[in-house]
């Protein structure tokens, strides 16, 4: 979809100013794949936060099969955004 490309273009346009991307709610990993590949191409890290462990594991495996490089630039976090933000305050400043 077009908005996938909008995300890609915006993030690529801000290369050097953004070091991390946080996606909350992976579902089946469609947007995650785009964001992870964008992160890998631009020297960023993607953090994927999901409360549903099944979706998180599905997304991780899907991404690993799509691109090992993008997978290496991705950190998966099982829990809520509040829990994530408590543990990664430095990313949110």
BADRENRO-61160 format. One line per 5 residues: number of its first residue (from 1); for each residue x, y, z of N, C-alpha, C, O. Coordinates in Angstrom, 1 decimal. Example, Ala and Ser with C-alpha at 12.3 -4.5 7.8 and 13.67 -1.06 7.14 Angstrom:
% BADRENRO-61160
1	13.2/-5.7/7.8/12.3/-4.5/7.8/13.2/-3.3/7.8/14.2/-3.3/8.5; 12.8/-2.2/7.1/13.7/-1.1/7.1/12.9/0.0/7.9/13.4/1.1/8.0
END
This chain:
% BADRENRO-61160
1	0.8/-1.2/0.0/0.0/0.0/0.0/0.9/1.3/0.0/2.0/1.3/0.4; 0.3/2.3/-0.5/1.0/3.6/-0.6/1.6/4.1/0.7/2.7/4.6/0.8; 0.8/3.9/1.8/1.4/4.4/3.1/2.6/3.7/3.6/3.4/4.2/4.4; 2.9/2.4/3.1/4.1/1.8/3.4/5.3/2.6/2.8/6.3/2.8/3.4; 5.1/3.1/1.5/6.1/3.9/0.9/6.2/5.2/1.5/7.3/5.8/1.6
6	5.1/5.8/2.0/5.2/7.0/2.8/6.1/6.9/4.0/6.9/7.8/4.3; 5.9/5.8/4.7/6.8/5.5/5.9/8.2/5.4/5.4/9.1/6.1/6.0; 8.5/4.7/4.4/9.8/4.5/3.9/10.4/5.8/3.5/11.6/6.1/3.9; 9.7/6.6/2.7/10.2/7.9/2.2/10.5/8.8/3.4/11.5/9.5/3.4; 9.6/8.9/4.3/9.8/9.8/5.5/11.0/9.4/6.3/11.8/10.3/6.6
11	11.1/8.1/6.6/12.2/7.7/7.4/13.6/7.9/6.7/14.6/8.3/7.3; 13.6/7.5/5.4/14.8/7.7/4.6/15.2/9.2/4.5/16.4/9.5/4.5; 14.2/10.0/4.4/14.4/11.5/4.3/15.0/12.1/5.6/15.6/13.1/5.6; 14.8/11.3/6.7/15.3/11.8/8.0/16.5/11.0/8.5/16.9/11.0/9.7; 17.2/10.3/7.6/18.4/9.5/7.9/19.4/10.4/8.6/19.6/11.6/8.1
16	20.0/9.9/9.6/21.0/10.7/10.3/20.4/11.4/11.5/21.1/11.8/12.5; 19.1/11.6/11.5/18.4/12.3/12.6/17.6/11.3/13.5/17.3/11.5/14.6; 17.4/10.1/12.9/16.6/9.1/13.6/17.5/7.8/13.7/18.1/7.4/12.7; 17.6/7.3/14.9/18.4/6.1/15.1/17.6/4.9/15.4/18.0/3.7/15.2; 16.3/5.1/15.8/15.4/4.0/16.2/14.0/4.3/15.7/13.5/5.4/15.7
21	13.3/3.2/15.4/11.9/3.2/15.0/11.2/2.3/16.0/11.7/1.2/16.3; 10.1/2.7/16.5/9.3/1.8/17.4/8.0/1.5/16.8/7.2/2.5/16.5; 7.7/0.3/16.5/6.4/-0.2/16.0/5.6/-0.8/17.1/6.1/-1.8/17.8; 4.4/-0.4/17.4/3.6/-1.0/18.5/2.5/-1.7/17.8/1.6/-1.1/17.2; 2.5/-3.0/18.0/1.4/-3.9/17.4/1.9/-4.4/16.0/1.7/-3.7/15.0
26	2.5/-5.6/16.0/3.0/-6.1/14.8/2.0/-6.8/13.9/2.1/-6.8/12.7; 0.9/-7.3/14.5/0.0/-8.2/13.8/0.7/-9.3/13.0/1.3/-10.1/13.7; 0.6/-9.3/11.7/1.2/-10.3/10.9/2.5/-9.9/10.2/3.1/-10.6/9.4; 3.0/-8.7/10.6/4.3/-8.3/10.1/4.5/-7.6/8.8/5.6/-7.5/8.3; 3.4/-7.2/8.2/3.5/-6.6/6.9/4.3/-5.2/6.9/5.3/-5.1/6.2
31	3.9/-4.4/7.8/4.6/-3.1/8.0/5.9/-3.3/8.6/6.9/-2.6/8.3; 6.0/-4.3/9.5/7.3/-4.6/10.2/8.3/-4.9/9.1/9.5/-4.4/9.3; 8.0/-5.7/8.1/9.0/-6.0/7.1/9.5/-4.7/6.4/10.7/-4.6/6.1; 8.6/-3.8/6.1/9.0/-2.5/5.4/9.9/-1.7/6.3/10.9/-1.2/5.9; 9.4/-1.6/7.6/10.2/-0.8/8.6/11.6/-1.4/8.9/12.5/-0.7/9.0
36	11.6/-2.7/9.0/12.9/-3.4/9.3/13.9/-3.2/8.1/15.1/-3.0/8.3; 13.4/-3.3/6.9/14.3/-3.2/5.7/14.7/-1.7/5.6/15.9/-1.4/5.2; 13.8/-0.8/5.9/14.2/0.6/6.0/15.3/0.9/7.0/16.2/1.6/6.8; 15.1/0.3/8.2/16.0/0.5/9.3/17.4/-0.1/8.9/18.4/0.6/9.1; 17.4/-1.3/8.3/18.7/-1.9/7.8/19.4/-1.0/6.8/20.6/-0.9/6.9
41	18.7/-0.5/5.8/19.3/0.3/4.8/19.8/1.7/5.3/20.7/2.3/4.7; 19.3/2.2/6.4/19.6/3.5/6.9/20.3/3.5/8.2/20.4/4.5/8.8; 20.8/2.3/8.7/21.6/2.3/9.9/20.8/2.5/11.1/21.3/3.1/12.1; 19.5/2.2/11.1/18.6/2.4/12.3/18.3/1.0/12.9/18.7/0.0/12.4; 17.7/1.1/14.1/17.2/-0.1/14.7/15.7/0.0/14.8/15.1/1.0/15.2
46	15.0/-1.1/14.5/13.5/-1.2/14.7/13.2/-2.0/15.9/13.8/-3.1/16.1; 12.4/-1.4/16.8/11.9/-2.1/18.0/10.4/-2.4/17.7/9.6/-1.5/17.4; 10.1/-3.7/17.8/8.7/-4.2/17.6/8.1/-4.6/19.0/8.7/-5.5/19.6; 7.1/-3.9/19.3/6.4/-4.1/20.7/5.1/-4.7/20.4/4.2/-4.2/19.7; 4.8/-5.9/21.1/3.5/-6.5/20.9/3.2/-7.3/22.2/4.0/-7.9/22.8
51	1.9/-7.2/22.6/1.4/-7.9/23.8/1.1/-9.3/23.4/1.1/-10.2/24.3; 0.8/-9.6/22.2/0.4/-10.9/21.7/1.6/-11.7/21.3/2.2/-11.4/20.2; 2.1/-12.6/22.1/3.3/-13.4/21.8/3.2/-14.1/20.5/4.2/-14.2/19.7; 2.0/-14.6/20.1/1.9/-15.4/18.9/2.1/-14.5/17.7/2.8/-14.9/16.7; 1.6/-13.3/17.7/1.9/-12.3/16.6/3.3/-11.9/16.5/3.9/-11.8/15.5
56	3.9/-11.7/17.7/5.3/-11.3/17.7/6.2/-12.4/17.2/7.1/-12.1/16.4; 6.0/-13.6/17.6/6.8/-14.8/17.0/6.6/-15.0/15.6/7.5/-15.3/14.8; 5.3/-14.9/15.1/5.0/-15.0/13.7/5.7/-13.9/12.9/6.4/-14.2/11.9; 5.7/-12.7/13.4/6.3/-11.6/12.7/7.9/-11.8/12.7/8.5/-11.5/11.6; 8.4/-12.2/13.8/9.9/-12.5/13.8/10.3/-13.5/12.8/11.3/-13.3/12.1
61	9.6/-14.6/12.7/9.9/-15.6/11.7/9.7/-15.2/10.3/10.5/-15.4/9.4; 8.6/-14.4/10.1/8.3/-13.9/8.7/9.5/-13.0/8.3/10.0/-13.1/7.2; 9.9/-12.1/9.2/11.0/-11.2/8.9/12.3/-11.9/8.6/13.0/-11.6/7.7; 12.6/-12.9/9.5/13.8/-13.7/9.3/13.9/-14.4/7.9/14.9/-14.4/7.3; 12.7/-14.8/7.4/12.7/-15.5/6.1/12.8/-14.5/5.0/13.3/-14.8/3.9
66	12.3/-13.3/5.2/12.4/-12.2/4.2/13.8/-11.7/4.0/14.3/-11.5/2.9; 14.4/-11.3/5.2/15.7/-10.6/5.1/16.4/-10.8/6.4/16.1/-10.3/7.5; 17.5/-11.6/6.3/18.4/-11.8/7.5/19.0/-10.5/8.0/19.1/-10.2/9.2; 19.3/-9.6/7.1/19.9/-8.3/7.4/18.9/-7.5/8.2/19.2/-6.9/9.2; 17.7/-7.4/7.7/16.6/-6.6/8.3/16.3/-7.2/9.7/16.1/-6.5/10.7
71	16.3/-8.5/9.8/16.1/-9.2/11.1/17.1/-8.8/12.1/16.8/-8.6/13.3; 18.4/-8.7/11.7/19.5/-8.3/12.6/19.3/-6.9/13.1/19.9/-6.5/14.1; 18.6/-6.0/12.4/18.4/-4.6/12.8/17.1/-4.5/13.6/16.6/-3.4/13.8; 16.5/-5.6/14.0/15.2/-5.6/14.7/15.3/-6.2/16.1/15.9/-7.3/16.3; 14.7/-5.5/17.0/14.6/-6.0/18.4/13.1/-6.3/18.7/12.3/-5.4/18.5
76	12.7/-7.5/19.2/11.4/-7.8/19.5/11.1/-7.7/21.0/11.9/-8.3/21.8; 10.0/-7.1/21.4/9.7/-6.9/22.8/8.3/-7.4/23.0/7.4/-6.9/22.5; 8.2/-8.4/23.9/6.9/-8.9/24.3/6.4/-8.1/25.5/7.0/-8.2/26.6; 5.3/-7.4/25.4/4.8/-6.6/26.5/4.0/-5.4/25.9/3.8/-5.3/24.7; 3.7/-4.5/26.8/3.0/-3.3/26.5/3.9/-2.2/26.1/5.1/-2.3/26.4
81	3.4/-1.1/25.5/4.3/0.0/25.2/4.8/0.7/26.5/5.9/1.2/26.5; 3.9/0.7/27.5/4.3/1.3/28.8/5.5/0.5/29.3/6.5/1.1/29.8; 5.5/-0.8/29.3/6.6/-1.6/29.8/7.8/-1.4/29.0/8.9/-1.2/29.5; 7.7/-1.3/27.6/8.8/-1.0/26.8/9.4/0.3/27.1/10.6/0.5/27.2; 8.5/1.4/27.2/9.0/2.7/27.4/9.7/2.8/28.8/10.7/3.6/28.9
86	9.3/2.1/29.8/9.9/2.1/31.1/11.4/1.5/31.0/12.3/2.0/31.7; 11.6/0.5/30.1/12.9/-0.1/30.0/13.8/0.6/28.9/15.0/0.4/28.9; 13.2/1.5/28.1/14.0/2.1/27.0/13.7/3.6/27.0/13.4/4.2/25.9; 13.8/4.2/28.1/13.5/5.7/28.2/14.4/6.5/27.3/14.0/7.5/26.8; 15.6/6.0/27.1/16.6/6.8/26.3/16.2/6.9/24.8/16.5/7.9/24.2
91	15.3/6.0/24.4/14.9/6.1/23.0/13.8/7.1/22.8/13.5/7.6/21.7; 13.1/7.5/23.9/11.9/8.3/23.8/12.2/9.8/24.1/11.2/10.6/24.2; 13.4/10.1/24.3/13.8/11.5/24.6/14.1/12.3/23.3/14.4/13.5/23.4
END
